[in-house]
Amino acid sequence: MQYKDQIPAIVISEGGFGDGLGKSANGLARFSRKYALMGIVDSRHVGKTADQVLEAAKPIPIFGSMEEAYEKAEQKPQCIIMGLATYDGMFPQELRSIFIKAMEMGMDVVNGLHEFLTEDEEFIRVMERTGRDIWDIRKPPKKREMRVLNGEIYKKKTPVVLLLGTDGGVGKRTTQMFMFEKLEDLGISVRLVTTGQTGAMQGARHRVAVDALPAEFISGAVERKVVDACEHGDIVIVGGQGALDHPAYITTAYIIRGSNPDAIILQVPPARKTRAGFSQFELPPVKEAMSLIEHFAGTKIVAISINHEGMSREEVDAIVKEYEETFGIPTFDPIWHGVDKAVDTIVGLFPELTPNK
């Protein structure tokens, strides 16, 4: 699907496209309203298109270098995007020269990592020399512009659905985006609130990178975005981060408090035994994760979304049947089955939503 006024862009995902490291590139290859991707750079997959590497991706060509992607682009790229989501949040040293060269060729930089290029002396000099811009997506606002949660979220009338997961990098945002598109197709006025850098890159109007904020202000920032979204849509879908019981990523707790959800959809990777990037930590049983979430949030999980990594279709079908029988709620694989079960459930829960048949 193409959207008006998209900005032609190249995405750098060297060594990561289709894997967890390429999280941002993966998301953009599946859904992007702000940028029209002219090419993805990953030398492991030269000659392929994104949909041949990543399920549900668009047929975007993959190149071995930024220069080749630029030369063969259907439209002149205006931006170069950092598509890797490094676990430490730092900008890979080996990619610095590529982004500097891109700026010299006339492209702006979009960076979603924790290391801000607008505070890097070399990149500052390149900005001054070339006149190009750098957009550090995760850069937080000034502290005077932040606030703690003030309770506005408890006065909302618009239903809020929150996507949570039992782990990080599990597909919450993918399910969120698929649901957004499906609800839009039904003629329902829906708004997204994204809480990470990739959602901001994808063009969500209501966005905040929660993991870049001081802890005291995270709930307040989410509250502000959700309240604003509620004023402009008939339903709001909020994306979570990490997992509520994750030892390293605890922002889920703040997102729950800031969004005050009316319903939760849980993303689960049944074949995953340990946490992504943290093999020393085992994943808890789904039943335990669900109990913790519902107790903490005071809200019911109304559907389960499956991440089928490491699973066959037969195994997914079996786990869908098992979860539906065990937990009594709709279960689906958003890529293999679509998100109709989730959308039908949400529309059924909130009768004020009126799809155009």
Secondary structure, 3 states (H helix, E strand, C coil): CCCCCCEEEEEECCCCCCCHHHHHHHHHHHCCCCEEEEEEECHHHCCCEHHHHCCCCCCCEEECCHHHHHHCCCCCCCEEEECCCCCCCCCCHHHHHHHHHHHHCCCEEEECCCCCHHHCHHHHHHHHHHCCCEEECCCCCCHHHCCCCCCHHHHCCCCEEEEEECCCCCCHHHHHHHHHHHHHHCCCCEEEEECCHHHHHHCCCEECCHHHCCHHHHHHHHHHHHHHHHCCCCEEEEECCCCCCCCCCCHHHHHHHHHCCCEEEEEECCCCCEECCEEEEECCCHHHHHHHHHHHHCCCEEEEEECCCCCCHHHHHHHHHHHHHHHCCCEECCCCCCCHHHHHHHHHHCCCCCCCC
